[in-house]
Amino acid sequence: MLFNDSKTKENLARAFAGLCQDGARYTFISKSAYSEGYAYIANLLERLAKNKMAHASAIYQLMLDNIKKSKDNVSIEAGYPFENQLLKTSLLDSAEIEAYQYKNVYPHFAKIAKDEGFKEIEKCFLCISKVGEENFLLLKTLAERFESKSLYKSDEKELWICSNCGYREALKEAWQSCPLCSYPKGYVIVPRQYLKG
């Protein structure tokens, strides 16, 4: 199938627009996290925003590699979720968006690309879907811990690390301010095993 006649061309354009929107949304939520005193979560959300823009860049390059005109305007129709940017609600909302994308959108786009003979594009969509699943698990766990006010607490000792100075200590609950640099609790890195569930 010719790329310019394919559904894959439209799906690439839709994915590009959606990924750019996701990157912007994570940037906005990150600002909320900073203003609420959660610097580590803000940095994590900034990383997710950067990842989304890297995905958008890969999609953009695939479009350029396959398009036959020097300039081409691809018309798309898509919905964009607008949500409150408060950290309390945004983490779960973003987790749900990631779940929908990795379970439905990207596998569907990948199947169409495969059926139309665009293997490289299929692979890209499947890779983005894998990242989306990890994002979902991370955001869902953060949202649950945030909601239950157990973000910085554990039933067992965990290794808490200050993201500013690197001080680390195994405790059941993170410190209010770092014993070394005095940065507030919001700079504490939530242990990876703790985020897994």
Buried (B, 14 or more C-beta within 10 A) or exposed (E): EEBEEBEBBBBBBBBBBBBBBBBBBBBBBBBBBBEBEBBBBBBBBBEBBEBBBBBBEBBBEBBEEBBEEEEEEBEEEEEEEEBEBBBEBBBBBBBBBBBBBBBEBBBEBBEBBBEBEBEEBBEBBBBBBEBBBEBBBBBBBBBBBBEEEEBBBBEEEBEBBBBBBEBBBEBEEBBEEBEBEEBBBBBBBBBEEBBEE
